[in-house]
Amino acid sequence: MNSFQTLAQTRRSTRKFTDEKVTEQQLETLLQTVLMSPASKSSNPWEFVVVQNPETIQQLATSKPAGAALLKTAPLAIVVCADPQKSDVWVEDCSIASIYLQLAAEDLGLGSCWVQIRKREHESGELAADYIKRVLQIPEHIEIESIIAIGNMVERRKEFDVSKASVEKIHQEKF
Ligand SMILES: Cc1cc2nc3c(=O)[nH]c(=O)nc-3n(C[C@H](O)[C@H](O)[C@H](O)COP(=O)(O)O)c2cc1C
């Protein structure tokens, strides 16, 4: 079993995936874990759209001109979205859920990458979120934070170099 620090150190963004599918058991673990994400006031405003259809994933890969093409080889994409009427801090709730998915994937030996959707535009100039809402039939009032691409890594990247950590970011007692 990985310790949390090892997990944090070895997780690196994966942008190339093998043809191997994510197993049903792995998917179940991912979904069980993400539903344990903490949310403000336990409002659980999030919704998750699990996409494994390769054609749909190709459509998601063009959500924005840069930074989404990595989805092309992903066997699994989980769209993290929320009902903003259920929480004024849905962005934070969705962000926590997104990183839970990434860490759960790492724990399963899978690679993952966060694809930012909120505040990003499709090449047509419309919001990337509006494009995705059409593709996935997501109701208009739902906001989209991210798409988490998940799959087996083509190669494992070097772990985080702890000696290069930005220690100057840490302030003791006062800024
Ligand atoms: C909020 C957020 C948004 C991100 N958006 C994208 C994205 O749209 N496309 C992408 O390829 N990577 C994206 N990433 C991945 C970051 O580029 C990556 O985590 C960062 O460079 C650190 O590298 P590492 O994850 O390999 O340690 C995003 C990460 C975060 C936390």
The ligand as a MOL file (V3000), in Angstrom:
LIG
                    3D

  0  0  0     0  0            999 V3000
M  V30 BEGIN CTAB
M  V30 COUNTS 31 33 0 0 0
M  V30 BEGIN ATOM
M  V30 1 C -6.2090 23.3090 -12.2650 0
M  V30 2 C -5.3520 22.5390 -13.2390 0
M  V30 3 C -5.6100 22.6560 -14.5930 0
M  V30 4 C -4.8600 21.9330 -15.5090 0
M  V30 5 N -5.1840 21.9850 -16.8280 0
M  V30 6 C -4.4930 21.2430 -17.7200 0
M  V30 7 C -4.8920 21.2010 -19.0870 0
M  V30 8 O -5.8750 21.8010 -19.4960 0
M  V30 9 N -4.1540 20.4480 -19.9360 0
M  V30 10 C -3.0310 19.7540 -19.5140 0
M  V30 11 O -2.4030 19.0980 -20.3570 0
M  V30 12 N -2.6510 19.7540 -18.2220 0
M  V30 13 C -3.3540 20.4640 -17.3160 0
M  V30 14 N -3.0170 20.4330 -15.9860 0
M  V30 15 C -1.8410 19.6520 -15.5400 0
M  V30 16 C -0.6980 20.5800 -15.0950 0
M  V30 17 O -0.0990 21.1510 -16.2390 0
M  V30 18 C 0.3120 19.7490 -14.2790 0
M  V30 19 O -0.3280 19.2030 -13.1570 0
M  V30 20 C 1.4960 20.5930 -13.8130 0
M  V30 21 O 2.2540 21.0230 -14.9150 0
M  V30 22 C 2.4150 19.8000 -12.8780 0
M  V30 23 O 2.9080 18.6340 -13.5380 0
M  V30 24 P 2.6450 17.1820 -12.9680 0
M  V30 25 O 1.1480 17.0080 -12.8110 0
M  V30 26 O 3.2260 16.2440 -13.9830 0
M  V30 27 O 3.3520 17.0590 -11.6420 0
M  V30 28 C -3.7730 21.1150 -15.0600 0
M  V30 29 C -3.5430 20.9930 -13.6780 0
M  V30 30 C -4.3160 21.6820 -12.7920 0
M  V30 31 C -4.0680 21.4910 -11.3090 0
M  V30 END ATOM
M  V30 BEGIN BOND
M  V30 1 1 1 2
M  V30 2 1 2 3
M  V30 3 2 2 30
M  V30 4 2 3 4
M  V30 5 1 4 5
M  V30 6 1 4 28
M  V30 7 2 5 6
M  V30 8 1 6 7
M  V30 9 1 6 13
M  V30 10 2 7 8
M  V30 11 1 7 9
M  V30 12 1 9 10
M  V30 13 2 10 11
M  V30 14 1 10 12
M  V30 15 2 12 13
M  V30 16 1 13 14
M  V30 17 1 14 15
M  V30 18 1 14 28
M  V30 19 1 15 16
M  V30 20 1 16 17
M  V30 21 1 16 18
M  V30 22 1 18 19
M  V30 23 1 18 20
M  V30 24 1 20 21
M  V30 25 1 20 22
M  V30 26 1 22 23
M  V30 27 1 23 24
M  V30 28 2 24 25
M  V30 29 1 24 26
M  V30 30 1 24 27
M  V30 31 2 28 29
M  V30 32 1 29 30
M  V30 33 1 30 31
M  V30 END BOND
M  V30 END CTAB
M  END
